Amino acid sequence: MGVAGSGKSSVGLAVAEQLGAVYLDGDDLHPQSNIDKMAAGRPLQDDDRAPWLDKVGDVLAHAAVPTLIGCSALKRSYRDRIRQACPRVVCAHLVGARSVIEARMAARTGHFMPVSLLDSQFATLQPLEPDEAGVAVDIAQDLDAVVAELVARLTAQHL
């Protein structure tokens, strides 16, 4: 989980590979109307996200093998909605300074999410709470270090 540009896809793919799991990009589960809205620079509202969050939870609940999904899951209520479908969900929050994430977003190509929506992402973000199953990792380190830390911490939780 994390704001756009925090590295969910890159980190998720690498962690899944090391854990022998499947990785799915949550962006691929969005209805086209959500992608169109974000590409036009308009932030999603809770009503836009609801069917997407339900799909994320459903995919996780019915996965036959260990599965990771890169999903913003910015609000506690969004994570709770996913957990309604799949109570065993553990979140890995990729935490980073706005300046680091903005630089990464500006450098990437071919993604529908514009840098202009980053402020709305940070305004919506509610970090993991102590009673939520999950870990938070600072992305200010290089990709290999982020992946190694996540694998170690997730493995320590017997996942």
C-alpha positions, -999 to +999 in steps of 0.1 A: +000+000+000+010+036-004+005+067-025+011+067-062+048+066-071+058+049-038+071+018-056+042-006-051+047-023-084+085-025-084+087-036-047+057-059-050+071-078-079+105-082-062+090-093-029+066-117-046+095-133-065+115-138-033+085-152-014+074-174-042+041-156-045+021-141-073+020-103-078-009-084-093-010-047-099-041-032-084-042-007-112-052-035-135-082-042-113-096-006-117-126-001-140-118+019-170-139+048-157-115+052-127-084+051-150-100+077-173-108+099-143-073+098-128-057+102-163-077+134-166-063+147-133-094+141-112-090+123-079-111+093-072-139+096-046-149+068-022-178+058-044-153+054-073-130+032-052-157+009-037-161-016-066-123-016-070-116-023-034-143-051-035-125-066-064-091-065-047-106-082-016-123-108-038-091-116-057-072-120-025-099-141-008-100-165-038-063-167-046-052-204-047-016-194-040+001-166-019-008-134-037+004-098-033-016-069-048-001-034-052-030-013-040-030+022-026-054+013+002-049+049+015-076+050+041-083+027+070-118+023+057-104+010+024-082-015+041-112-026+063-133-031+031-106-053+016-104-072+050-141-078+049-136-100+019-102-114+030-096-111+068-060-125+066-047-095+046-014-081+058-005-046+045+030-035+036+030+003+037+057+019+015+063+052+033+082+081+016+087+118+017+066+137-008+097+151-025+112+116-031+079+103-045+073+134-067+108+129-082+101+093-089+067+100-105+081+127-127+108+103-140+084+075-149+068+071-183+036+054-195+016+057-163-018+072-162-015+089-128-003+125-131+020+141-105-008+167-100-028+141-080+000+135-055-013+161-030-047+145-030-031+111-023-012+124+007-043+143+019-062+110+019-034+088+033-041+073+068-010+053+079-014+018+093-028+018+128-014-004+156-043-029+155-038-035+117-018-064+105+011-049+086+045-033+084+057+001+072+090+005+053+108+037+044+114+039+007+143+064+010+166+034+007+174+016-026+150-010-040+171-040-029+171-027+007+134-021+007+127-056-007+151-072+018+135-054+048+100-063+037+108-100+030+125-103+064+097-086+083+069-105+065+087-138+069+091-130+106+054-128+108+052-163+093+036-153+061 
